[in-house]
Amino acid sequence: MMKLRSVRPIYHEGTVRTEGTVFETLDQHGRELIKKGYAEAVDEANPAELTVPTVPTLPTVPTEPTEPTEPTEPKQVKAAKSKAK
């Protein structure tokens, strides 16, 4: 068995493995996934590599609403007049 980390989404054993997911597969299948760029080998001797990558945090929302310095008024569009013949 070979332990891999997915580099891009992979459909494996009935589920989709997203980026960064660690999974095991047969050696031949693992070598094929690495060759095609879908996965990378994980060193089982180094447990630090087995951690799942962190998800970036969302930007914080301001606590006080900000108001524009000058109020803006909606622009009025004049309707085109049609000539009746």
Buried (B, 14 or more C-beta within 10 A) or exposed (E): EBBBBBBEEBEBEEEEBEEEBBBEBEEEBBBEBBEEEBBEBBEEEEEEBEEEEEEEEEEEEEEEEEEEEEEEEEEEEEEEEEEEE
